[in-house]
């Protein structure tokens, strides 16, 4: 309501995420949200974790660091090698190629990272995934 009252209008929407803006000139072009273009590719029978981060989001940095620790623990426990890939979305080509600024995927499924998941939760997700493939 506050935004509407102050002249903001909806520019774009993606699920629950809504982008509002306030044009200051009549011919201004509304901004658009960057939308997911593709998901990480994974190999069946193996577990793959892909972390997208641009570095400026403290919550995402924390999520990725916790995930790395959880992967190390899972690799020791299951005597395996979970593939970890980190994509720097501060590099614009990566951001536009994927359409993802900050996210963590286990295989092709996204992990909710807001608020940052606890280390134990990430461990639990990896253990569940590892048990499915064994």
DSSP file (Angstrom, degrees, kcal/mol; ACC not computed):
  #  RESIDUE AA STRUCTURE BP1 BP2  ACC     N-H-->O    O-->H-N    N-H-->O    O-->H-N    TCO  KAPPA ALPHA  PHI   PSI    X-CA   Y-CA   Z-CA
    1    1 A X     >        0   0    0      0, 0.0     4,-2.8     0, 0.0     5,-0.2   0.000 360.0 360.0 360.0 -40.1    0.0    0.0    0.0
    2    2 A X  H  >  +     0   0    0      1,-0.2     4,-1.4     2,-0.2     6,-0.2   0.926 360.0  47.3 -58.8 -45.2    2.8    2.4    0.8
    3    3 A X  H  4>S+     0   0    0      1,-0.2     5,-2.8     2,-0.2     3,-0.3   0.925 112.8  48.4 -63.1 -45.2    4.3    2.0   -2.6
    4    4 A X  H >45S+     0   0    0      1,-0.2     3,-1.7     3,-0.2    -1,-0.2   0.919 109.4  53.2 -60.6 -44.0    1.0    2.5   -4.4
    5    5 A X  H 3<5S+     0   0    0     -4,-2.8    -1,-0.2     1,-0.3    -2,-0.2   0.812 109.3  50.3 -60.3 -31.2    0.2    5.6   -2.3
    6    6 A X  T 3<5S-     0   0    0     -4,-1.4    -1,-0.3    -3,-0.3    -2,-0.2   0.167 126.7 -94.6 -98.5  17.5    3.6    7.1   -3.3
    7    7 A X  T < 5S+     0   0    0     -3,-1.7    16,-0.3     1,-0.3    -3,-0.2   0.565  75.4 142.3  88.9   9.1    3.1    6.5   -7.0
    8    8 A X      < -     0   0    0     -5,-2.8     2,-0.3    -6,-0.2    -1,-0.3  -0.565  28.1-167.6 -81.9 148.7    4.8    3.2   -7.6
    9    9 A X  E     -A   21   0A   0     12,-2.8    12,-2.4    -2,-0.2     2,-0.4  -0.917  31.7 -90.8-131.7 160.3    3.4    0.7  -10.0
   10   10 A X  E     +A   20   0A   0     -2,-0.3    10,-0.3    10,-0.2     3,-0.1  -0.560  38.1 174.6 -72.8 127.1    4.0   -3.0  -10.7
   11   11 A X  E     -     0   0A   0      8,-3.4     2,-0.3     1,-0.4     9,-0.2   0.768  65.2 -13.0 -98.9 -35.8    6.7   -3.4  -13.4
   12   12 A X  E     -A   19   0A   0      7,-1.5     7,-2.8    20,-0.1    -1,-0.4  -0.982  56.0-154.7-161.9 161.8    7.0   -7.2  -13.3
   13   13 A X  E     +A   18   0A   0     -2,-0.3     2,-0.3     5,-0.2     5,-0.2  -0.997   9.8 179.6-147.5 142.1    6.1  -10.2  -11.2
   14   14 A X  E >   -A   17   0A   0      3,-3.0     3,-1.9    -2,-0.3     2,-0.3  -0.814  69.1 -56.9-143.6  99.4    7.6  -13.7  -10.7
   15   15 A X  T 3  S-     0   0    0     -2,-0.3    -1,-0.1     1,-0.3     0, 0.0  -0.519 122.3 -15.8  64.7-124.8    5.7  -15.9   -8.3
   16   16 A X  T 3  S+     0   0    0     -2,-0.3     2,-0.4    -3,-0.1    -1,-0.3   0.615 117.8  98.7 -84.8 -13.3    5.6  -14.0   -5.0
   17   17 A X  E <   -A   14   0A   0     -3,-1.9    -3,-3.0     2,-0.0     2,-0.4  -0.631  54.0-175.0 -79.8 126.2    8.4  -11.6   -6.1
   18   18 A X  E     -A   13   0A   0     -2,-0.4     2,-0.6    -5,-0.2    -5,-0.2  -0.984  15.0-152.3-127.1 130.2    7.1   -8.3   -7.3
   19   19 A X  E     -A   12   0A   0     -7,-2.8    -8,-3.4    -2,-0.4    -7,-1.5  -0.897  17.7-175.2-102.9 120.3    9.1   -5.5   -8.9
   20   20 A X  E     +A   10   0A   0     -2,-0.6     2,-0.3   -10,-0.3   -10,-0.2  -0.843   4.3 175.4-113.3 153.1    7.7   -2.0   -8.4
   21   21 A X  E     -A    9   0A   0    -12,-2.4   -12,-2.8    -2,-0.3     2,-0.5  -0.968  26.6-137.4-150.7 164.0    9.0    1.2   -9.8
   22   22 A X        -     0   0    0     -2,-0.3     2,-0.2   -14,-0.2   -14,-0.1  -0.937  21.5-144.1-128.7 107.1    8.2    4.8  -10.1
   23   23 A X        -     0   0    0     -2,-0.5     3,-0.1   -16,-0.3     7,-0.0  -0.527  10.8-169.0 -72.9 135.2    8.7    6.4  -13.5
   24   24 A X  S    S+     0   0    0     -2,-0.2     2,-0.3     1,-0.1    -1,-0.1   0.537  74.1  41.1-100.3 -10.1   10.0   10.0  -13.3
   25   25 A X  S >  S-     0   0    0      1,-0.1     3,-1.4     0, 0.0    -1,-0.1  -0.968  84.2-120.2-134.5 153.5    9.5   10.8  -17.0
   26   26 A X  T 3  S+     0   0    0     -2,-0.3    -1,-0.1     1,-0.3    -3,-0.1   0.831 109.7  47.7 -63.3 -35.3    6.6    9.8  -19.3
   27   27 A X  T 3  S+     0   0    0      2,-0.1    -1,-0.3    -3,-0.0     2,-0.1   0.222  80.0 132.7 -95.3  16.8    8.7    7.8  -21.8
   28   28 A X    <   -     0   0    0     -3,-1.4     2,-0.5     1,-0.1    -5,-0.1  -0.410  54.7-129.4 -66.9 142.0   10.6    5.8  -19.2
   29   29 A X        -     0   0    0     -2,-0.1    -1,-0.1     1,-0.0    -2,-0.1  -0.814  23.0-116.4 -97.2 130.6   10.7    2.0  -19.9
   30   30 A X        -     0   0    0     -2,-0.5     2,-0.1     1,-0.1    -1,-0.0  -0.351  29.3-119.0 -65.1 139.6    9.7   -0.3  -17.0
   31   31 A X        -     0   0    0     -2,-0.1     2,-0.4   -19,-0.0    -1,-0.1  -0.363  25.3-143.8 -73.3 160.8   12.4   -2.6  -15.7
   32   32 A X        -     0   0    0     -2,-0.1     2,-0.2   -20,-0.0   -20,-0.1  -0.943  15.2-112.9-125.6 147.6   12.0   -6.4  -15.9
   33   33 A X        -     0   0    0     -2,-0.4     2,-0.6   -14,-0.1   -20,-0.1  -0.501  33.5-114.3 -71.6 146.6   13.0   -9.1  -13.5
   34   34 A X        -     0   0    0     -2,-0.2     2,-0.3     1,-0.0    67,-0.1  -0.759  39.6-151.8 -80.8 124.7   15.7  -11.5  -14.7
   35   35 A X        -     0   0    0     -2,-0.6    65,-0.1     1,-0.1   -21,-0.0  -0.729  24.3 -88.3-105.9 150.4   14.0  -14.9  -15.0
   36   36 A X        +     0   0    0     -2,-0.3    63,-0.3     1,-0.2     3,-0.1  -0.292  40.4 179.1 -53.2 125.5   15.4  -18.4  -14.7
   37   37 A X        -     0   0    0     61,-3.2     2,-0.3     1,-0.4    62,-0.2   0.769  62.3  -8.2-101.6 -35.7   16.7  -19.5  -18.2
   38   38 A X        -     0   0    0     60,-1.2    -1,-0.4     3,-0.0     2,-0.3  -0.991  60.1-126.8-158.7 158.9   18.0  -22.9  -17.3
   39   39 A X        -     0   0    0     -2,-0.3    69,-0.1    -3,-0.1    70,-0.0  -0.704  44.9 -84.2-104.0 159.5   18.8  -25.2  -14.4
   40   40 A X        -     0   0    0     -2,-0.3     2,-0.3    67,-0.2    -1,-0.1  -0.298  42.8-122.7 -61.0 146.1   22.1  -26.9  -13.7
   41   41 A X        -     0   0    0     -3,-0.0     2,-0.3    67,-0.0    66,-0.1  -0.719  33.4-174.4 -89.0 140.7   22.7  -30.2  -15.5
   42   42 A X        -     0   0    0     -2,-0.3     2,-0.5    64,-0.1     5,-0.1  -0.930  24.7-117.9-135.7 160.6   23.4  -33.2  -13.4
   43   43 A X    >   -     0   0    0     -2,-0.3     3,-1.7     1,-0.0     5,-0.0  -0.848  33.7-116.2-100.6 128.7   24.4  -36.9  -13.9
   44   44 A X  T 3  S+     0   0    0     -2,-0.5     3,-0.1     1,-0.2    -1,-0.0  -0.342 100.9  29.5 -62.2 142.0   21.9  -39.5  -12.7
   45   45 A X  T 3  S+     0   0    0      1,-0.3     2,-0.3    -2,-0.0    -1,-0.2   0.381 111.6  78.3  88.1  -4.1   23.4  -41.7   -9.9
   46   46 A X  S <  S-     0   0    0     -3,-1.7     2,-0.5     2,-0.0    -1,-0.3  -0.903  77.3-122.4-129.9 160.5   25.5  -38.9   -8.6
   47   47 A X        -     0   0    0     -2,-0.3    36,-2.2    34,-0.2     2,-0.4  -0.905  26.8-173.2-107.5 132.7   24.8  -35.8   -6.5
   48   48 A X  E     -b   83   0B   0     -2,-0.5    59,-3.9    34,-0.2     2,-0.5  -0.985   7.0-165.7-127.4 132.4   25.6  -32.4   -7.8
   49   49 A X  E     -bC  84 106B   0     34,-3.6    36,-2.6    -2,-0.4     2,-0.5  -0.975   4.3-171.0-119.1 129.1   25.5  -29.1   -6.0
   50   50 A X  E     -bC  85 105B   0     55,-2.4    55,-2.8    -2,-0.5     2,-0.5  -0.982   3.3-164.9-121.9 125.9   25.6  -25.8   -7.8
   51   51 A X  E     -bC  86 104B   0     34,-3.1    36,-3.1    -2,-0.5     2,-0.5  -0.944   0.7-165.4-113.2 121.6   25.9  -22.5   -5.9
   52   52 A X  E     +bC  87 103B   0     51,-3.5    51,-1.9    -2,-0.5     2,-0.3  -0.917  23.8 153.8-103.0 125.0   25.1  -19.3   -7.7
   53   53 A X  E     -b   88   0B   0     34,-2.3    36,-1.8    -2,-0.5    37,-0.6  -0.992  38.9-160.8-153.8 147.6   26.3  -16.2   -5.9
   54   54 A X        -     0   0    0     -2,-0.3    48,-0.1    35,-0.3    -1,-0.1   0.487  45.1-121.9-104.8  -5.5   27.4  -12.7   -6.7
   55   55 A X  S    S+     0   0    0      2,-0.2     6,-0.1     1,-0.1    33,-0.0   0.071  94.2  83.8  93.5 -25.7   29.3  -12.0   -3.5
   56   56 A X        +     0   0    0      1,-0.1     2,-0.9     4,-0.0     3,-0.1   0.687  69.6  84.3 -88.0 -15.8   27.4   -9.0   -2.2
   57   57 A X     >  -     0   0    0      1,-0.2     4,-2.4     2,-0.1    -2,-0.2  -0.767  60.5-165.4 -90.9 108.8   24.6  -10.9   -0.5
   58   58 A X  H  > S+     0   0    0     -2,-0.9     4,-2.3     1,-0.2    -1,-0.2   0.873  87.8  54.6 -60.4 -39.2   25.8  -11.9    2.9
   59   59 A X  H  > S+     0   0    0      1,-0.2     4,-2.3     2,-0.2    -1,-0.2   0.908 110.3  45.4 -63.2 -42.4   22.9  -14.4    3.4
   60   60 A X  H  > S+     0   0    0      2,-0.2     4,-2.7     1,-0.2     5,-0.2   0.887 110.4  53.9 -70.2 -37.8   23.8  -16.2    0.1
   61   61 A X  H  X S+     0   0    0     -4,-2.4     4,-2.2     1,-0.2    -2,-0.2   0.925 110.9  46.9 -58.9 -44.1   27.5  -16.2    1.0
   62   62 A X  H  X S+     0   0    0     -4,-2.3     4,-2.5     2,-0.2    -2,-0.2   0.910 111.0  51.8 -63.7 -43.9   26.6  -17.8    4.3
   63   63 A X  H  X S+     0   0    0     -4,-2.3     4,-2.2     1,-0.2    -2,-0.2   0.920 111.2  47.1 -59.7 -45.5   24.4  -20.4    2.6
   64   64 A X  H  X S+     0   0    0     -4,-2.7     4,-2.3     2,-0.2    -1,-0.2   0.893 111.9  49.8 -65.8 -40.5   27.1  -21.4    0.2
   65   65 A X  H  X S+     0   0    0     -4,-2.2     4,-1.9    -5,-0.2    -1,-0.2   0.906 111.6  48.6 -66.0 -40.7   29.7  -21.7    2.9
   66   66 A X  H  X S+     0   0    0     -4,-2.5     4,-2.4     1,-0.2    -2,-0.2   0.900 110.4  52.2 -64.0 -40.1   27.4  -23.9    5.0
   67   67 A X  H  X S+     0   0    0     -4,-2.2     4,-2.5     1,-0.2    -2,-0.2   0.906 106.5  53.0 -63.8 -41.0   26.7  -26.0    1.9
   68   68 A X  H  X S+     0   0    0     -4,-2.3     4,-2.2     1,-0.2    -1,-0.2   0.914 110.7  47.2 -60.6 -42.0   30.4  -26.5    1.3
   69   69 A X  H  X S+     0   0    0     -4,-1.9     4,-2.1     1,-0.2    -1,-0.2   0.904 111.6  50.7 -64.9 -40.5   30.9  -27.7    4.9
   70   70 A X  H  X S+     0   0    0     -4,-2.4     4,-2.5     2,-0.2    -2,-0.2   0.877 109.3  51.4 -65.4 -37.4   27.9  -30.0    4.5
   71   71 A X  H  X S+     0   0    0     -4,-2.5     4,-2.9     2,-0.2    11,-0.2   0.928 108.6  51.0 -64.2 -45.6   29.3  -31.5    1.3
   72   72 A X  H  X S+     0   0    0     -4,-2.2     4,-1.7     1,-0.2    -2,-0.2   0.913 112.5  46.6 -58.6 -42.9   32.6  -32.2    3.0
   73   73 A X  H  X S+     0   0    0     -4,-2.1     4,-2.5     2,-0.2    -1,-0.2   0.911 113.4  48.3 -66.3 -42.6   30.9  -34.0    5.8
   74   74 A X  H  X S+     0   0    0     -4,-2.5     4,-2.9     1,-0.2     5,-0.2   0.889 108.3  54.7 -66.0 -39.3   28.7  -36.0    3.4
   75   75 A X  H  X>S+     0   0    0     -4,-2.9     5,-1.4     1,-0.2     4,-0.6   0.896 112.2  43.9 -60.8 -40.1   31.7  -37.0    1.3
   76   76 A X  H  <5S+     0   0    0     -4,-1.7     3,-0.3    -5,-0.2    -2,-0.2   0.928 116.4  46.2 -69.1 -45.8   33.4  -38.4    4.4
   77   77 A X  H  <5S+     0   0    0     -4,-2.5    -2,-0.2     1,-0.2    -3,-0.2   0.902 123.9  31.8 -65.9 -42.3   30.3  -40.1    5.7
   78   78 A X  H  <5S-     0   0    0     -4,-2.9    -1,-0.2    -5,-0.2    -2,-0.2   0.372 101.2-127.5 -99.1   3.6   29.3  -41.7    2.4
   79   79 A X  T  <5S+     0   0    0     -4,-0.6     2,-0.2    -3,-0.3    -3,-0.2   0.942  70.5 115.0  48.2  55.8   32.8  -42.1    1.0
   80   80 A X      < -     0   0    0     -5,-1.4     2,-0.4    -6,-0.2    -1,-0.2  -0.719  69.1-114.8-138.7-174.9   31.8  -40.4   -2.1
   81   81 A X        -     0   0    0     -2,-0.2     2,-0.4    -3,-0.1   -34,-0.2  -0.811  22.4-159.8-135.1  94.4   32.5  -37.2   -4.1
   82   82 A X        -     0   0    0     -2,-0.4     2,-0.4   -11,-0.2   -34,-0.2  -0.586  26.9-121.7 -72.1 128.7   29.6  -34.8   -4.4
   83   83 A X  E     -b   48   0B   0    -36,-2.2   -34,-3.6    -2,-0.4     2,-0.5  -0.604  30.1-166.9 -76.6 125.3   30.2  -32.5   -7.4
   84   84 A X  E     +b   49   0B   0     -2,-0.4     2,-0.4   -36,-0.2   -34,-0.2  -0.962   8.4 178.9-116.9 127.3   30.3  -28.9   -6.3
   85   85 A X  E     -b   50   0B   0    -36,-2.6   -34,-3.1    -2,-0.5     2,-0.5  -0.992   9.7-162.5-126.4 132.9   30.2  -26.0   -8.8
   86   86 A X  E     -b   51   0B   0     -2,-0.4     2,-0.5   -36,-0.2   -34,-0.2  -0.968   4.3-162.5-116.7 129.1   30.2  -22.4   -7.9
   87   87 A X  E     -b   52   0B   0    -36,-3.1   -34,-2.3    -2,-0.5     2,-0.9  -0.946  14.0-140.3-115.0 122.4   29.0  -19.8  -10.5
   88   88 A X  E >   -b   53   0B   0     -2,-0.5     3,-1.0   -36,-0.2     6,-0.3  -0.700  17.1-176.3 -83.5 106.2   30.0  -16.2   -9.9
   89   89 A X  T 3  S+     0   0    0    -36,-1.8   -35,-0.3    -2,-0.9     6,-0.2   0.371  72.6  83.4 -88.6   6.0   26.9  -14.1  -11.0
   90   90 A X  T 3  S+     0   0    0    -37,-0.6     2,-0.8     4,-0.1    -1,-0.2   0.689  76.8  81.9 -72.9 -19.0   28.8  -10.9  -10.4
   91   91 A X  S X> S-     0   0    0     -3,-1.0     4,-1.8     1,-0.2     3,-1.1  -0.803  84.2-145.9 -83.9 112.6   30.0  -11.7  -13.9
   92   92 A X  H 3> S+     0   0    0     -2,-0.8     4,-2.7     1,-0.3     5,-0.3   0.806  94.0  60.5 -55.8 -35.6   27.1  -10.4  -16.0
   93   93 A X  H 3> S+     0   0    0      1,-0.2     4,-2.0     2,-0.2    -1,-0.3   0.905 107.8  45.9 -59.5 -40.4   27.5  -13.1  -18.7
   94   94 A X  H <> S+     0   0    0     -3,-1.1     4,-2.1    -6,-0.3     5,-0.4   0.916 111.3  52.3 -66.6 -43.5   26.9  -15.7  -16.1
   95   95 A X  H  X>S+     0   0    0     -4,-1.8     4,-2.7     1,-0.2     5,-0.6   0.934 116.2  38.5 -58.2 -48.8   23.9  -13.8  -14.6
   96   96 A X  H  <5S+     0   0    0     -4,-2.7    -1,-0.2     2,-0.2    -2,-0.2   0.804 112.2  57.8 -76.5 -29.0   22.2  -13.4  -18.0
   97   97 A X  H  <5S+     0   0    0     -4,-2.0    -1,-0.2    -5,-0.3    -2,-0.2   0.919 123.7  22.5 -64.4 -43.3   23.2  -16.9  -19.2
   98   98 A X  H  <5S-     0   0    0     -4,-2.1   -61,-3.2     2,-0.2   -60,-1.2   0.785  91.7-135.9 -94.6 -32.3   21.4  -18.6  -16.3
   99   99 A X  T  <5 +     0   0    0     -4,-2.7     2,-0.4    -5,-0.4    -3,-0.2   0.781  68.5 116.6  75.5  27.0   18.9  -15.9  -15.2
  100  100 A X      < +     0   0    0     -5,-0.6    -1,-0.3    -6,-0.3    -2,-0.2  -0.996  38.3 175.8-131.6 129.0   19.9  -16.6  -11.6
  101  101 A X  S    S+     0   0    0     -2,-0.4     2,-0.4     1,-0.3   -12,-0.3   0.871  78.6   4.4 -94.6 -52.8   21.6  -14.2   -9.2
  102  102 A X  S    S+     0   0    0    -49,-0.2    -1,-0.3   -48,-0.1     2,-0.3  -0.989  83.0 121.7-137.7 124.3   21.7  -16.2   -6.0
  103  103 A X  E     -C   52   0B   0    -51,-1.9   -51,-3.5    -2,-0.4     2,-0.4  -0.962  41.2-139.8-170.5 159.1   20.6  -19.8   -5.6
  104  104 A X  E     -CD  51 111B   0      7,-0.6     7,-3.2    -2,-0.3     2,-0.4  -1.000  20.6-168.2-126.9 132.0   21.7  -23.2   -4.5
  105  105 A X  E     -CD  50 110B   0    -55,-2.8   -55,-2.4    -2,-0.4     2,-0.6  -0.960  17.1-156.9-118.2 137.1   20.6  -26.3   -6.4
  106  106 A X  E >  S-CD  49 109B   0      3,-2.7     3,-2.2    -2,-0.4     2,-0.4  -0.975  83.3 -42.4-105.6 114.0   21.0  -30.0   -5.4
  107  107 A X  T 3  S-     0   0    0    -59,-3.9   -67,-0.2    -2,-0.6   -57,-0.1  -0.527 125.8 -28.9  55.9-118.5   20.9  -31.6   -8.8
  108  108 A X  T 3  S+     0   0    0     -2,-0.4     2,-0.5   -69,-0.1    -1,-0.3   0.264 118.4  98.7-108.6  13.4   18.1  -29.6  -10.5
  109  109 A X  E <  S-D  106   0B   0     -3,-2.2    -3,-2.7   -70,-0.0     2,-0.2  -0.864  70.4-128.5-105.4 131.7   16.1  -28.8   -7.4
  110  110 A X  E     -D  105   0B   0     -2,-0.5     2,-0.5    -5,-0.2    -5,-0.3  -0.504  13.1-141.0 -78.9 143.3   16.5  -25.4   -5.8
  111  111 A X  E     -D  104   0B   0     -7,-3.2    -7,-0.6    -2,-0.2     2,-0.3  -0.894  25.3-115.6-101.7 129.0   17.2  -25.1   -2.0
  112  112 A X        +     0   0    0     -2,-0.5     5,-0.2     1,-0.1    -9,-0.1  -0.487  36.8 175.7 -66.0 126.3   15.4  -22.3   -0.2
  113  113 A X        +     0   0    0     -2,-0.3     2,-0.5     3,-0.1    -1,-0.1   0.197  34.8 116.0-121.1  15.8   18.1  -19.9    1.0
  114  114 A X  S    S+     0   0    0      1,-0.2     2,-0.2     2,-0.1    -1,-0.1  -0.938  89.1  19.7-132.0 113.5   16.1  -17.1    2.5
  115  115 A X  S    S-     0   0    0     -2,-0.5    -1,-0.2    -3,-0.1   -55,-0.0   0.666 122.3 -95.3 -66.9 164.3   16.7  -17.0    5.4
  116  116 A X        -     0   0    0     -2,-0.2    -3,-0.1     1,-0.1    -2,-0.1  -0.222  43.8-115.5 -54.2 130.4   19.9  -18.9    5.1
  117  117 A X        -     0   0    0     -5,-0.2    -1,-0.1     1,-0.1   -51,-0.1  -0.362  31.4-106.1 -68.0 147.4   19.4  -22.6    5.9
  118  118 A X     >  -     0   0    0      1,-0.1     4,-1.9    -2,-0.1     3,-0.3  -0.351  25.8-115.1 -68.8 152.5   21.0  -24.0    8.9
  119  119 A X  H  > S+     0   0    0      1,-0.2     4,-2.4     2,-0.2     5,-0.2   0.898 116.3  55.2 -54.1 -45.2   24.0  -26.3    8.4
  120  120 A X  H  > S+     0   0    0      1,-0.2     4,-2.3     2,-0.2    -1,-0.2   0.868 105.8  52.0 -59.9 -38.2   22.1  -29.3    9.9
  121  121 A X  H  > S+     0   0    0     -3,-0.3     4,-2.3     2,-0.2    -1,-0.2   0.914 109.5  48.6 -66.2 -42.0   19.3  -28.8    7.4
  122  122 A X  H  X S+     0   0    0     -4,-1.9     4,-2.2     2,-0.2    -2,-0.2   0.901 110.9  51.4 -64.3 -40.3   21.7  -28.8    4.5
  123  123 A X  H  X S+     0   0    0     -4,-2.4     4,-2.7     1,-0.2    -2,-0.2   0.924 109.6  50.5 -59.1 -44.9   23.3  -31.9    5.9
  124  124 A X  H  X S+     0   0    0     -4,-2.3     4,-2.4     1,-0.2    -2,-0.2   0.900 109.1  50.6 -62.4 -42.6   19.9  -33.5    6.1
  125  125 A X  H  X S+     0   0    0     -4,-2.3     4,-1.9     1,-0.2    -1,-0.2   0.913 113.1  46.0 -62.1 -42.9   19.1  -32.6    2.5
  126  126 A X  H  X S+     0   0    0     -4,-2.2     4,-2.7     2,-0.2    -2,-0.2   0.910 111.7  50.9 -67.6 -41.8   22.4  -34.1    1.2
  127  127 A X  H  X S+     0   0    0     -4,-2.7     4,-2.4     1,-0.2    -2,-0.2   0.917 109.8  50.7 -61.1 -43.1   22.0  -37.3    3.3
  128  128 A X  H  X S+     0   0    0     -4,-2.4     4,-1.4     1,-0.2    -1,-0.2   0.913 112.5  46.6 -60.6 -43.4   18.5  -37.8    1.9
  129  129 A X  H  X S+     0   0    0     -4,-1.9     4,-1.3     1,-0.2    -2,-0.2   0.904 111.3  51.1 -65.9 -42.6   19.7  -37.4   -1.6
  130  130 A X  H  X S+     0   0    0     -4,-2.7     4,-1.1     1,-0.2     3,-0.2   0.887 107.7  52.6 -63.8 -39.9   22.7  -39.7   -1.0
  131  131 A X  H  < S+     0   0    0     -4,-2.4    -1,-0.2     1,-0.2    -2,-0.2   0.840 105.4  56.5 -66.3 -32.0   20.4  -42.5    0.4
  132  132 A X  H  < S+     0   0    0     -4,-1.4    -1,-0.2     1,-0.2    -2,-0.2   0.851 109.6  43.7 -67.4 -34.2   18.2  -42.2   -2.7
  133  133 A X  H  <        0   0    0     -4,-1.3    -1,-0.2    -3,-0.2    -2,-0.2   0.658 360.0 360.0 -88.8 -13.8   21.0  -42.9   -5.1
  134  134 A X     <        0   0    0     -4,-1.1    -1,-0.2    -3,-0.1    -2,-0.2   0.474 360.0 360.0 -84.5 360.0   22.6  -45.8   -3.1
